[in-house]
Protein backbone atom coordinates (compact mmCIF):
# COMPACT_ATOMS: atom_id res chain seq x y z
CA UNK A 1 0.00 0.00 0.00
CA UNK A 2 1.37 3.40 -1.00
CA UNK A 3 2.48 5.81 1.73
CA UNK A 4 0.82 9.23 1.56
CA UNK A 5 1.73 12.12 3.87
CA UNK A 6 -0.53 14.76 5.37
CA UNK A 7 0.20 18.04 7.10
CA UNK A 8 1.47 17.46 10.63
CA UNK A 9 -0.96 18.45 13.39
CA UNK A 10 1.70 20.52 15.18
CA UNK A 11 2.09 22.67 12.07
CA UNK A 12 -1.49 23.14 10.91
CA UNK A 13 -2.78 23.74 14.44
CA UNK A 14 -0.19 26.44 15.10
CA UNK A 15 -0.81 28.03 11.70
CA UNK A 16 -4.61 28.05 12.06
CA UNK A 17 -4.26 29.52 15.56
CA UNK A 18 -2.15 32.33 14.11
CA UNK A 19 -4.84 32.92 11.47
CA UNK A 20 -7.51 33.18 14.16
CA UNK A 21 -5.45 35.38 16.51
CA UNK A 22 -4.36 37.78 13.76
CA UNK A 23 -7.88 38.01 12.34
CA UNK A 24 -9.47 38.64 15.76
CA UNK A 25 -6.92 41.33 16.60
CA UNK A 26 -7.42 42.92 13.18
CA UNK A 27 -11.21 42.98 13.47
CA UNK A 28 -10.88 44.35 16.99
CA UNK A 29 -8.69 47.16 15.68
CA UNK A 30 -11.11 47.97 12.85
CA UNK A 31 -14.06 47.99 15.28
CA UNK A 32 -12.27 50.33 17.66
CA UNK A 33 -11.22 52.69 14.86
CA UNK A 34 -14.66 52.84 13.28
CA UNK A 35 -16.93 52.60 16.31
CA UNK A 36 -15.30 52.67 19.75
CA UNK A 37 -12.80 55.54 19.39
CA UNK A 38 -15.21 57.88 17.54
CA UNK A 39 -17.89 57.19 20.17
CA UNK A 40 -15.48 57.78 23.05
CA UNK A 41 -14.32 61.04 21.44
CA UNK A 42 -17.92 62.13 21.04
CA UNK A 43 -18.85 61.04 24.56
CA UNK A 44 -15.89 62.91 26.08
CA UNK A 45 -16.85 66.00 24.08
CA UNK A 46 -20.46 65.78 25.32
CA UNK A 47 -19.33 65.30 28.90
CA UNK A 48 -17.12 68.37 28.65
CA UNK A 49 -20.02 70.39 27.23
CA UNK A 50 -22.37 69.24 29.99
CA UNK A 51 -19.95 69.98 32.82
CA UNK A 52 -18.27 73.13 31.60
CA UNK A 53 -21.10 74.87 29.76
CA UNK A 54 -24.53 73.38 30.40
CA UNK A 55 -24.18 72.85 34.16
CA UNK A 56 -23.09 76.47 34.87
CA UNK A 57 -25.90 77.73 32.63
CA UNK A 58 -28.49 75.60 34.47
CA UNK A 59 -27.22 76.99 37.78
CA UNK A 60 -27.55 80.60 36.57
CA UNK A 61 -30.71 82.65 36.79
CA UNK A 62 -33.37 82.74 34.09
CA UNK A 63 -32.61 85.21 31.35
CA UNK A 64 -28.89 85.30 32.11
CA UNK A 65 -26.25 85.67 29.40
CA UNK A 66 -24.88 82.21 30.29
CA UNK A 67 -28.23 80.59 29.53
CA UNK A 68 -28.67 82.55 26.31
CA UNK A 69 -25.23 81.53 25.04
CA UNK A 70 -25.81 77.85 25.77
CA UNK A 71 -29.28 77.99 24.19
CA UNK A 72 -27.64 79.20 20.97
CA UNK A 73 -25.15 76.32 21.15
CA UNK A 74 -27.93 73.81 21.76
CA UNK A 75 -29.98 75.16 18.90
CA UNK A 76 -26.99 74.84 16.57
CA UNK A 77 -26.35 71.28 17.70
CA UNK A 78 -30.01 70.35 17.30
CA UNK A 79 -30.18 71.89 13.82
CA UNK A 80 -27.05 70.02 12.77
CA UNK A 81 -28.32 66.85 14.46
CA UNK A 82 -25.19 66.60 16.55
CA UNK A 83 -24.73 62.86 17.03
CA UNK A 84 -26.88 60.20 15.44
CA UNK A 85 -28.56 58.80 18.56
CA UNK A 86 -32.07 59.97 19.44
CA UNK A 87 -31.31 60.00 23.17
CA UNK A 88 -28.79 62.81 22.86
CA UNK A 89 -31.06 64.76 20.54
CA UNK A 90 -33.95 64.46 22.99
CA UNK A 91 -31.68 65.51 25.87
CA UNK A 92 -30.54 68.63 24.03
CA UNK A 93 -34.15 69.63 23.29
CA UNK A 94 -35.03 69.17 26.95
CA UNK A 95 -32.01 71.25 28.07
CA UNK A 96 -32.99 74.00 25.63
CA UNK A 97 -36.56 74.11 26.95
CA UNK A 98 -35.31 74.23 30.53
CA UNK A 99 -32.82 77.05 29.82
CA UNK A 100 -35.51 79.07 28.06
CA UNK A 101 -37.67 78.93 31.18
CA UNK A 102 -39.66 75.73 31.17
CA UNK A 103 -41.96 74.91 34.08
CA UNK A 104 -40.85 73.20 37.27
CA UNK A 105 -41.44 69.72 35.82
CA UNK A 106 -39.22 70.53 32.85
CA UNK A 107 -36.52 71.96 35.12
CA UNK A 108 -36.55 68.90 37.37
CA UNK A 109 -36.47 66.51 34.40
CA UNK A 110 -33.64 68.50 32.82
CA UNK A 111 -31.55 68.31 36.00
CA UNK A 112 -32.14 64.57 36.29
CA UNK A 113 -31.19 64.05 32.65
CA UNK A 114 -28.12 66.23 33.09
CA UNK A 115 -26.98 64.05 36.00
CA UNK A 116 -27.59 60.78 34.14
CA UNK A 117 -26.02 61.99 30.89
CA UNK A 118 -22.97 63.28 32.75
CA UNK A 119 -22.46 59.73 34.05
CA UNK A 120 -23.26 58.14 30.68
CA UNK A 121 -20.72 60.23 28.78
CA UNK A 122 -18.07 60.25 31.50
CA UNK A 123 -15.36 58.42 29.53
CA UNK A 124 -11.66 59.04 29.06
CA UNK A 125 -10.93 60.68 25.74
CA UNK A 126 -8.79 58.37 23.60
CA UNK A 127 -5.20 59.45 23.12
CA UNK A 128 -3.13 59.35 19.95
CA UNK A 129 -1.48 56.23 21.35
CA UNK A 130 -4.87 54.47 21.37
CA UNK A 131 -5.41 55.42 17.75
CA UNK A 132 -1.96 54.23 16.66
CA UNK A 133 -2.32 51.02 18.69
CA UNK A 134 -5.54 50.10 16.90
CA UNK A 135 -3.78 50.55 13.58
CA UNK A 136 -1.17 48.06 14.78
CA UNK A 137 -4.02 45.61 15.37
CA UNK A 138 -5.49 46.35 11.94
CA UNK A 139 -2.15 45.47 10.35
CA UNK A 140 -2.63 41.95 11.77
CA UNK A 141 -5.30 41.27 9.12
CA UNK A 142 -2.77 40.88 6.24
CA UNK A 143 -0.82 38.49 8.48
CA UNK A 144 -3.97 36.43 8.97
CA UNK A 145 -4.28 36.03 5.20
CA UNK A 146 -0.56 35.27 4.99
CA UNK A 147 -0.81 32.43 7.52
CA UNK A 148 -3.92 31.14 5.76
CA UNK A 149 -1.97 31.14 2.49
CA UNK A 150 0.90 29.26 4.18
CA UNK A 151 -1.53 26.69 5.58
CA UNK A 152 -3.15 26.05 2.19
CA UNK A 153 0.22 25.93 0.45
CA UNK A 154 1.71 23.47 2.94
CA UNK A 155 -1.44 21.32 3.00
CA UNK A 156 -1.30 21.00 -0.79
CA UNK A 157 2.40 20.26 -0.61
CA UNK A 158 1.81 17.54 1.98
CA UNK A 159 -0.60 15.80 -0.38
CA UNK A 160 2.12 15.49 -3.03
CA UNK A 161 4.58 13.36 -1.07
CA UNK A 162 3.93 9.71 -1.93
CA UNK A 163 5.93 6.48 -1.90
CA UNK A 164 4.56 3.67 -4.06
CA UNK A 165 4.85 -0.03 -3.36
CA UNK A 166 7.26 -0.37 -6.29
CA UNK A 167 9.64 2.20 -4.74
CA UNK A 168 8.61 5.23 -6.81
CA UNK A 169 8.97 8.47 -4.86
CA UNK A 170 6.88 11.55 -5.65
CA UNK A 171 7.70 14.92 -4.10
CA UNK A 172 7.03 18.57 -5.01
CA UNK A 173 10.44 18.55 -6.71
CA UNK A 174 9.52 15.68 -9.02
CA UNK A 175 8.98 11.94 -9.33
CA UNK A 176 11.78 9.36 -9.21
CA UNK A 177 11.68 5.66 -10.08
CA UNK A 178 13.43 3.22 -7.71
CA UNK A 179 16.53 3.11 -9.94
CA UNK A 180 16.78 6.91 -9.86
CA UNK A 181 17.15 6.93 -6.07
CA UNK A 182 20.80 6.20 -5.32
CA UNK A 183 20.88 6.70 -1.56
CA UNK A 184 19.57 8.45 1.51
CA UNK A 185 21.40 10.56 4.08
CA UNK A 186 20.19 9.48 7.54
CA UNK A 187 22.94 11.30 9.47
CA UNK A 188 20.55 13.81 11.05
CA UNK A 189 17.58 11.48 11.50
CA UNK A 190 16.84 11.00 15.24
CA UNK A 191 20.33 12.27 16.01
CA UNK A 192 21.14 12.81 19.68
CA UNK A 193 22.63 16.26 19.05
CA UNK A 194 21.12 19.32 17.38
CA UNK A 195 17.73 20.93 17.60
CA UNK A 196 14.54 18.89 17.29
CA UNK A 197 13.69 20.54 14.00
CA UNK A 198 16.81 19.24 12.23
CA UNK A 199 16.67 15.72 13.69
CA UNK A 200 13.32 14.99 12.08
CA UNK A 201 14.74 15.12 8.53
CA UNK A 202 16.54 12.91 6.04
CA UNK A 203 17.83 13.62 2.53
CA UNK A 204 17.21 11.38 -0.46
CA UNK A 205 19.98 11.38 -3.06
CA UNK A 206 18.54 11.33 -6.59
CA UNK A 207 21.79 12.01 -8.45
CA UNK A 208 23.31 15.08 -10.08
CA UNK A 209 24.23 16.31 -6.58
CA UNK A 210 20.54 16.78 -5.90
CA UNK A 211 19.14 15.82 -2.52
CA UNK A 212 15.46 15.94 -1.59
CA UNK A 213 14.68 16.82 2.02
CA UNK A 214 12.06 14.62 3.67
CA UNK A 215 10.71 16.44 6.72
CA UNK A 216 8.74 14.45 9.29
CA UNK A 217 8.34 17.55 11.47
CA UNK A 218 6.10 19.22 8.89
CA UNK A 219 4.52 16.19 7.26
CA UNK A 220 2.79 13.38 9.10
CA UNK A 221 3.83 9.80 8.15
CA UNK A 222 6.95 11.06 6.41
CA UNK A 223 8.92 8.78 8.76
CA UNK A 224 7.35 5.82 6.94
CA UNK A 225 8.78 7.03 3.62
CA UNK A 226 12.14 7.71 5.27
CA UNK A 227 12.04 4.29 6.90
CA UNK A 228 11.12 2.51 3.66
CA UNK A 229 13.99 4.10 1.75
CA UNK A 230 16.42 3.80 4.67
CA UNK A 231 15.59 0.12 5.12
CA UNK A 232 16.10 -0.46 1.38
CA UNK A 233 19.65 0.91 1.46
CA UNK A 234 20.61 0.07 5.04
CA UNK A 235 18.52 -2.95 6.10
CA UNK A 236 20.91 -3.77 8.93
CA UNK A 237 20.68 -0.27 10.38
CA UNK A 238 17.13 0.96 9.83
CA UNK A 239 13.70 -0.64 10.09
CA UNK A 240 10.83 0.15 7.68
CA UNK A 241 9.43 2.55 10.30
CA UNK A 242 12.73 4.50 10.52
CA UNK A 243 13.95 3.08 13.82
CA UNK A 244 17.51 1.92 14.38
CA UNK A 245 17.84 -1.84 14.12
CA UNK A 246 20.54 -2.02 16.80
CA UNK A 247 18.32 -0.16 19.25
CA UNK A 248 15.51 -2.63 18.64
CA UNK A 249 17.94 -5.51 19.09
CA UNK A 250 19.10 -4.15 22.42
CA UNK A 251 15.52 -3.62 23.54
CA UNK A 252 14.67 -7.15 22.45
CA UNK A 253 17.68 -8.51 24.33
CA UNK A 254 16.74 -6.57 27.44
CA UNK A 255 13.19 -7.86 27.23
CA UNK A 256 14.47 -11.42 26.86
CA UNK A 257 16.73 -10.99 29.88
CA UNK A 258 13.88 -9.56 31.90
CA UNK A 259 11.64 -12.40 30.85
CA UNK A 260 14.26 -14.94 31.83
CA UNK A 261 14.64 -13.37 35.25
CA UNK A 262 10.90 -13.43 35.76
CA UNK A 263 10.84 -17.11 34.83
C-alpha positions in Angstrom: 0.0 0.0 0.0 1.4 3.4 -1.0 2.5 5.8 1.7 0.8 9.2 1.6 1.7 12.1 3.9 -0.5 14.8 5.4 0.2 18.0 7.1 1.5 17.5 10.6 -1.0 18.5 13.4 1.7 20.5 15.2 2.1 22.7 12.1 -1.5 23.1 10.9 -2.8 23.7 14.4 -0.2 26.4 15.1 -0.8 28.0 11.7 -4.6 28.0 12.1 -4.3 29.5 15.6 -2.2 32.3 14.1 -4.8 32.9 11.5 -7.5 33.2 14.2 -5.4 35.4 16.5 -4.4 37.8 13.8 -7.9 38.0 12.3 -9.5 38.6 15.8 -6.9 41.3 16.6 -7.4 42.9 13.2 -11.2 43.0 13.5 -10.9 44.3 17.0 -8.7 47.2 15.7 -11.1 48.0 12.8 -14.1 48.0 15.3 -12.3 50.3 17.7 -11.2 52.7 14.9 -14.7 52.8 13.3 -16.9 52.6 16.3 -15.3 52.7 19.8 -12.8 55.5 19.4 -15.2 57.9 17.5 -17.9 57.2 20.2 -15.5 57.8 23.1 -14.3 61.0 21.4 -17.9 62.1 21.0 -18.9 61.0 24.6 -15.9 62.9 26.1 -16.9 66.0 24.1 -20.5 65.8 25.3 -19.3 65.3 28.9 -17.1 68.4 28.6 -20.0 70.4 27.2 -22.4 69.2 30.0 -20.0 70.0 32.8 -18.3 73.1 31.6 -21.1 74.9 29.8 -24.5 73.4 30.4 -24.2 72.9 34.2 -23.1 76.5 34.9 -25.9 77.7 32.6 -28.5 75.6 34.5 -27.2 77.0 37.8 -27.5 80.6 36.6 -30.7 82.7 36.8 -33.4 82.7 34.1 -32.6 85.2 31.3 -28.9 85.3 32.1 -26.3 85.7 29.4 -24.9 82.2 30.3 -28.2 80.6 29.5 -28.7 82.6 26.3 -25.2 81.5 25.0 -25.8 77.9 25.8 -29.3 78.0 24.2 -27.6 79.2 21.0 -25.1 76.3 21.1 -27.9 73.8 21.8 -30.0 75.2 18.9 -27.0 74.8 16.6 -26.3 71.3 17.7 -30.0 70.4 17.3 -30.2 71.9 13.8 -27.0 70.0 12.8 -28.3 66.8 14.5 -25.2 66.6 16.6 -24.7 62.9 17.0 -26.9 60.2 15.4 -28.6 58.8 18.6 -32.1 60.0 19.4 -31.3 60.0 23.2 -28.8 62.8 22.9 -31.1 64.8 20.5 -34.0 64.5 23.0 -31.7 65.5 25.9 -30.5 68.6 24.0 -34.2 69.6 23.3 -35.0 69.2 27.0 -32.0 71.2 28.1 -33.0 74.0 25.6 -36.6 74.1 26.9 -35.3 74.2 30.5 -32.8 77.1 29.8 -35.5 79.1 28.1 -37.7 78.9 31.2 -39.7 75.7 31.2 -42.0 74.9 34.1 -40.9 73.2 37.3 -41.4 69.7 35.8 -39.2 70.5 32.8 -36.5 72.0 35.1 -36.5 68.9 37.4 -36.5 66.5 34.4 -33.6 68.5 32.8 -31.5 68.3 36.0 -32.1 64.6 36.3 -31.2 64.0 32.6 -28.1 66.2 33.1 -27.0 64.0 36.0 -27.6 60.8 34.1 -26.0 62.0 30.9 -23.0 63.3 32.8 -22.5 59.7 34.0 -23.3 58.1 30.7 -20.7 60.2 28.8 -18.1 60.3 31.5 -15.4 58.4 29.5 -11.7 59.0 29.1 -10.9 60.7 25.7 -8.8 58.4 23.6 -5.2 59.5 23.1 -3.1 59.4 19.9 -1.5 56.2 21.4 -4.9 54.5 21.4 -5.4 55.4 17.8 -2.0 54.2 16.7 -2.3 51.0 18.7 -5.5 50.1 16.9 -3.8 50.6 13.6 -1.2 48.1 14.8 -4.0 45.6 15.4 -5.5 46.3 11.9 -2.2 45.5 10.3 -2.6 42.0 11.8 -5.3 41.3 9.1 -2.8 40.9 6.2 -0.8 38.5 8.5 -4.0 36.4 9.0 -4.3 36.0 5.2 -0.6 35.3 5.0 -0.8 32.4 7.5 -3.9 31.1 5.8 -2.0 31.1 2.5 0.9 29.3 4.2 -1.5 26.7 5.6 -3.2 26.1 2.2 0.2 25.9 0.4 1.7 23.5 2.9 -1.4 21.3 3.0 -1.3 21.0 -0.8 2.4 20.3 -0.6 1.8 17.5 2.0 -0.6 15.8 -0.4 2.1 15.5 -3.0 4.6 13.4 -1.1 3.9 9.7 -1.9 5.9 6.5 -1.9 4.6 3.7 -4.1 4.8 0.0 -3.4 7.3 -0.4 -6.3 9.6 2.2 -4.7 8.6 5.2 -6.8 9.0 8.5 -4.9 6.9 11.5 -5.7 7.7 14.9 -4.1 7.0 18.6 -5.0 10.4 18.5 -6.7 9.5 15.7 -9.0 9.0 11.9 -9.3 11.8 9.4 -9.2 11.7 5.7 -10.1 13.4 3.2 -7.7 16.5 3.1 -9.9 16.8 6.9 -9.9 17.1 6.9 -6.1 20.8 6.2 -5.3 20.9 6.7 -1.6 19.6 8.4 1.5 21.4 10.6 4.1 20.2 9.5 7.5 22.9 11.3 9.5 20.5 13.8 11.1 17.6 11.5 11.5 16.8 11.0 15.2 20.3 12.3 16.0 21.1 12.8 19.7 22.6 16.3 19.1 21.1 19.3 17.4 17.7 20.9 17.6 14.5 18.9 17.3 13.7 20.5 14.0 16.8 19.2 12.2 16.7 15.7 13.7 13.3 15.0 12.1 14.7 15.1 8.5 16.5 12.9 6.0 17.8 13.6 2.5 17.2 11.4 -0.5 20.0 11.4 -3.1 18.5 11.3 -6.6 21.8 12.0 -8.5 23.3 15.1 -10.1 24.2 16.3 -6.6 20.5 16.8 -5.9 19.1 15.8 -2.5 15.5 15.9 -1.6 14.7 16.8 2.0 12.1 14.6 3.7 10.7 16.4 6.7 8.7 14.4 9.3 8.3 17.6 11.5 6.1 19.2 8.9 4.5 16.2 7.3 2.8 13.4 9.1 3.8 9.8 8.2 7.0 11.1 6.4 8.9 8.8 8.8 7.4 5.8 6.9 8.8 7.0 3.6 12.1 7.7 5.3 12.0 4.3 6.9 11.1 2.5 3.7 14.0 4.1 1.7 16.4 3.8 4.7 15.6 0.1 5.1 16.1 -0.5 1.4 19.6 0.9 1.5 20.6 0.1 5.0 18.5 -3.0 6.1 20.9 -3.8 8.9 20.7 -0.3 10.4 17.1 1.0 9.8 13.7 -0.6 10.1 10.8 0.2 7.7 9.4 2.6 10.3 12.7 4.5 10.5 14.0 3.1 13.8 17.5 1.9 14.4 17.8 -1.8 14.1 20.5 -2.0 16.8 18.3 -0.2 19.3 15.5 -2.6 18.6 17.9 -5.5 19.1 19.1 -4.2 22.4 15.5 -3.6 23.5 14.7 -7.2 22.4 17.7 -8.5 24.3 16.7 -6.6 27.4 13.2 -7.9 27.2 14.5 -11.4 26.9 16.7 -11.0 29.9 13.9 -9.6 31.9 11.6 -12.4 30.8 14.3 -14.9 31.8 14.6 -13.4 35.3 10.9 -13.4 35.8 10.8 -17.1 34.8 
